[in-house]
Amino acid sequence: MTKKILILPGDGIGPEIVAQTEKVLAFLIDQRGIKLELEHGLLGGCAVDAAGVPLPDETLAKAKESDAILLGSVGGPKWDTIERSIRPERGLLGIRSGLGLFANLRPAVLFPQLANASTLREDVVSGLDIMIVRELTGGIYFGQPRGIKELEDGQRQGFNTLVYSESEIERIARVAFEIASKRQKRVCSVDKANVLEATELWREVVTNVAKDYPDIELEHMYVDNAAMQLVRNPKQFDVMVTTNMFGDILSDLASMLTGSIGMLPSASLASDGSGMYEPIHGSAPDIAGQNLANPLATILSLSMLFRYSLDEAQIADQIDQAVSQVLTDGLRTKDINAEGMTCVGTNEMGDAVVKALSSQR
């Protein structure tokens, strides 16, 4: 059965890194006989320029008809001063909400070949394998009321609302426990229950869900301590589950443990298994068009797409092995380069991954 994949290159380095991932897709379609139908669409700043909105109706309609979505990156300073409601990031929030992509999976895995690329000592990060499960469609990013208003004394006041329902917390907690059941059977729930009532409820609901998973060890941790522990002793964590904003911050922190944010993929899943897959890094407009961007996080996002939405674990493993092979061969983009390695550009790295795939038996 042919599966539909919607490709949204986005802004900045997005088109470049997605182009390398499309090389991998082309190889899998042409040489491995994988039945895929590829479509393209606009999301983010490019959509604002072309259609006046960051998420055109046509893009959302295509997304709803697709089995999975591959996204590059959105945003950039070009659009920072336009009306807030049509900035590129609103398109990203809109597609997540419109598709019900409530579970964001962000693995922080250190390839052994990159142990010396981390800013932490090799003994601290060697063997690192964390899965951060971030709630994606609730919390302070979506809560109402929100806005900027003028007070009676003439000052302006900005305000946002952190809000979570029991059902929202329960469903993301179950995702985390299910993932942990296939890993080391440990979940750390991260909150700020000593200060925020919304996360006091979060802790209570997660604790109740844990009763359905008696073989899973549950730990609670305040977010400030979790940030410290990720730097102090990151290998103590297996699965971390947390709110939208905390997950956004902690996963970027965790990315640097692996050597570069350019190495980390992510999956955003709906309840039916469909999802959107993207690197966790931004659009990096300062290096766009210079053949400098690291495409490996996007290629690894494609691996997650095959694993989680297309149920093709073997293909996912092959992509992971190809990425590992190019690193073993000493190829590095600028962000992960080290003495004695061969520094290559975006295009060359994409070609190398395809070559490694073609050499697999």
C-alpha positions in Angstrom: 0.0 0.0 0.0 1.4 3.4 -1.0 1.8 5.9 1.9 1.6 9.6 1.5 4.4 11.8 2.8 4.0 15.6 2.8 7.3 17.5 2.7 7.4 21.0 4.1 11.0 22.5 3.5 10.2 25.7 5.4 12.7 28.6 5.8 16.4 29.3 6.2 18.4 26.1 6.0 15.2 24.0 5.8 15.2 23.5 2.0 18.9 22.5 2.0 18.6 19.9 4.8 15.3 18.5 3.5 16.8 18.2 0.0 19.4 15.8 1.5 16.7 13.8 3.1 14.8 13.6 -0.1 17.9 12.0 -1.6 17.5 9.2 1.0 13.8 9.0 0.1 14.6 8.8 -3.6 17.0 5.9 -3.0 14.5 4.0 -0.9 11.8 4.4 -3.5 14.0 3.6 -6.5 16.4 1.0 -5.1 14.4 -0.6 -2.2 11.0 -0.5 -3.7 9.4 1.4 -0.8 6.0 2.6 -2.0 5.6 6.3 -1.2 3.8 9.2 -2.7 5.6 12.6 -2.0 3.9 15.9 -2.0 5.2 19.4 -1.1 3.7 22.3 0.7 4.4 25.7 2.3 4.7 26.4 6.0 6.2 29.3 7.9 7.8 32.4 6.5 7.8 31.1 2.9 4.0 30.6 3.2 3.7 34.2 4.6 5.5 35.5 1.5 3.5 33.4 -0.9 0.1 33.3 0.6 0.0 35.9 3.4 -0.4 33.4 6.2 2.0 30.9 7.8 -0.3 27.9 7.5 -2.3 28.0 4.2 -5.5 26.0 4.1 -4.1 24.0 1.3 -1.1 22.9 3.4 -3.3 21.9 6.3 -5.6 19.9 4.0 -2.7 18.1 2.5 -1.3 17.4 5.9 -4.6 15.8 7.0 -4.6 13.5 4.0 -1.0 12.4 4.6 0.3 9.4 6.6 3.3 11.5 7.8 4.9 14.9 7.4 8.6 15.8 7.0 9.4 19.4 8.1 12.6 21.4 7.7 12.5 24.5 9.9 10.5 27.7 10.1 11.1 31.3 10.9 13.9 33.9 10.7 14.5 37.6 11.4 12.9 38.6 8.1 9.5 38.0 9.7 10.2 39.1 13.3 8.5 42.5 12.9 5.3 41.4 11.1 2.0 41.1 12.9 2.4 38.4 15.6 -0.6 36.4 14.5 1.0 35.7 11.1 4.6 35.1 12.1 6.1 31.8 10.9 6.0 30.2 14.3 2.2 30.5 14.5 2.0 28.2 11.5 4.0 25.6 13.3 1.7 25.9 16.4 -1.3 25.8 14.0 -0.4 22.6 12.2 0.4 20.9 15.5 -2.9 21.9 16.9 -4.8 21.2 13.7 -3.5 17.7 13.4 -3.7 16.9 17.1 0.0 16.3 17.4 0.1 16.1 21.2 3.2 14.0 21.8 6.6 15.2 20.9 9.4 12.7 21.1 12.9 14.1 21.3 15.7 11.5 21.6 19.0 12.7 22.9 21.3 9.9 21.8 25.1 10.3 21.7 26.7 8.5 18.7 29.9 7.1 20.2 31.9 8.6 17.3 30.9 12.1 18.6 31.7 11.6 22.3 34.5 14.1 22.0 32.2 16.7 20.4 30.2 17.2 23.6 31.1 20.1 25.8 31.0 17.7 28.8 33.6 15.1 29.7 33.4 12.0 27.6 32.9 9.8 30.7 29.8 11.9 31.6 28.1 11.6 28.2 29.4 8.3 26.7 26.5 6.0 26.2 23.9 8.7 26.6 20.4 7.7 25.5 17.5 9.8 26.8 14.0 10.1 25.4 12.3 13.4 26.2 8.5 13.2 25.8 7.1 16.8 25.6 3.4 17.6 25.7 2.9 19.6 22.5 -0.6 21.1 22.1 -1.4 22.5 25.6 0.3 24.5 28.3 1.4 28.1 28.1 2.0 28.2 24.4 -1.7 27.7 23.7 -3.5 28.8 26.9 -6.0 31.6 26.9 -6.2 34.5 27.7 -3.0 35.8 26.3 -1.8 39.1 24.9 -0.4 42.5 25.6 -2.6 45.2 27.1 -2.2 48.7 28.4 -2.7 49.4 32.1 -4.3 52.4 33.6 -1.0 53.9 34.4 0.0 53.7 30.8 2.4 50.8 31.1 2.0 47.8 28.8 1.6 44.3 30.4 2.2 41.0 28.6 0.3 37.9 29.9 0.1 34.2 29.1 -1.9 31.4 30.7 -0.5 28.0 31.7 -3.4 25.6 31.7 -3.7 21.8 31.6 -6.6 19.5 31.9 -6.5 16.0 33.5 -7.1 14.3 30.1 -4.2 16.2 28.4 -1.8 15.2 31.2 -3.0 11.6 31.3 -2.6 11.0 27.6 1.0 12.3 27.4 1.9 10.4 30.6 0.7 7.2 29.0 2.9 7.8 26.0 5.9 8.2 28.3 5.1 5.0 30.2 4.6 3.0 27.1 7.9 4.1 25.7 9.7 3.4 29.0 8.2 -0.1 29.0 10.3 -0.8 25.8 13.5 0.8 27.3 14.9 0.9 30.8 11.5 1.1 32.5 12.2 4.5 34.2 10.2 7.7 33.9 11.1 11.1 35.3 8.2 13.5 35.3 9.4 17.1 35.3 7.3 19.9 36.7 7.3 23.0 39.0 4.6 21.7 41.4 6.0 23.8 44.3 5.1 27.0 42.5 2.6 26.3 39.7 -0.8 24.9 40.4 -1.1 23.6 36.8 1.9 21.4 37.4 0.7 20.4 40.9 -2.1 18.8 39.0 0.4 17.4 36.5 2.2 15.6 39.3 -1.0 14.2 40.7 -2.3 12.9 37.4 1.1 11.4 36.4 1.3 9.6 39.8 -2.2 8.1 39.2 -1.3 6.9 35.7 1.8 5.2 37.1 -0.5 2.9 39.0 -1.3 1.2 35.7 2.4 0.5 35.1 3.6 -1.2 38.2 6.9 -2.3 36.5 7.9 1.3 35.6 9.9 3.3 38.2 8.5 6.9 38.5 10.4 9.8 39.7 9.3 13.4 40.0 11.7 16.3 39.6 11.4 20.1 39.6 12.4 21.6 36.3 15.3 23.7 37.7 16.8 20.6 39.3 16.2 18.6 36.1 18.2 21.2 34.1 21.1 20.9 36.6 21.0 17.1 36.6 21.1 17.0 32.8 24.5 18.7 32.9 25.7 17.0 36.1 24.7 13.4 35.5 22.6 13.0 32.3 22.8 9.2 32.2 20.6 8.9 35.2 17.6 9.6 32.9 15.8 7.1 30.7 12.4 8.8 29.7 11.6 12.3 30.8 8.0 13.6 30.4 7.1 17.2 30.8 5.1 20.2 29.8 5.2 22.0 26.5 7.5 24.9 27.6 9.7 22.9 29.9 10.2 20.2 27.2 11.1 22.9 24.6 13.8 24.2 26.9 15.2 20.9 28.3 15.4 19.2 25.0 17.5 22.0 23.5 19.8 21.7 26.6 20.0 17.9 26.1 20.9 18.4 22.5 24.3 20.0 23.4 25.2 16.9 25.5 25.3 15.0 22.2 27.8 17.4 20.6 25.5 19.5 18.4 21.8 20.5 18.1 22.3 19.5 14.4 22.2 15.8 15.4 18.8 15.6 17.1 15.6 14.6 15.4 12.1 14.7 16.7 8.6 13.2 16.2 5.3 14.8 16.9 2.6 12.2 17.1 -1.2 12.1 17.0 -3.3 9.5 18.7 -3.8 7.6 15.4 0.0 7.2 14.8 0.3 9.8 12.1 3.0 12.4 12.8 5.2 15.3 11.8 9.0 14.8 11.9 11.6 17.5 12.1 15.0 18.4 13.4 14.9 20.2 16.7 17.2 23.0 15.5 16.0 26.3 14.1 16.2 27.7 10.6 19.8 29.2 11.0 19.3 31.9 8.4 22.9 33.1 9.0 24.3 30.0 7.3 21.4 29.4 4.8 22.6 28.8 1.2 26.2 28.2 2.2 26.3 24.4 2.1 27.2 24.4 5.8 24.1 23.1 7.6 24.2 19.6 9.2 21.4 17.5 7.5 21.8 14.5 9.8 19.1 15.5 12.3 16.6 15.7 9.4 17.8 12.4 8.0 17.4 10.9 11.5 13.9 12.4 11.6 13.1 10.5 8.5 14.2 7.4 10.4 11.7 8.2 13.1 9.0 8.7 10.5 9.6 5.2 9.2 9.7 3.8 12.7 6.6 5.4 14.3 4.2 6.3 11.5 5.0 3.8 8.7 5.8 0.8 11.0 9.0 0.2 9.0 11.5 -0.5 11.8 14.0 -2.2 9.5 14.2 0.8 7.2 14.6 3.0 10.2 17.4 0.9 11.5 19.1 1.0 8.1 19.0 4.8 8.0 20.4 5.0 11.6 23.2 2.6 10.6 24.0 4.7 7.5 24.4 7.8 9.6 26.6 5.9 12.0 28.7 4.7 9.1 29.4 8.2 7.8 30.5 9.3 11.2 32.7 6.2 11.5 34.2 7.1 8.2 35.3 10.4 9.7 32.9 12.7 7.8 31.8 15.8 9.7 29.9 19.0 9.0 31.3 22.2 10.5 29.2 22.0 13.7 30.6 18.6 14.7 34.1 18.8 13.1 37.1 17.8 15.1 40.8 17.4 14.5 41.6 14.5 12.2 38.1 14.4 10.6 37.1 15.3 7.1 34.9 18.4 7.0 32.2 18.2 4.4 29.2 20.3 3.3 25.5 19.7 3.5 25.3 18.2 0.0 28.3 16.0 0.5 26.9 14.6 3.8 23.6 13.8 2.1 25.4 12.0 -0.7 27.5 10.1 1.9 24.5 8.8 3.7 23.0 7.5 0.5 26.3 5.8 -0.4 26.3 4.2 3.0 22.8 3.0 2.5 23.6 1.5 -0.9 26.5 -0.4 0.6 24.4 -2.2 3.2 23.5 -5.8 2.5 
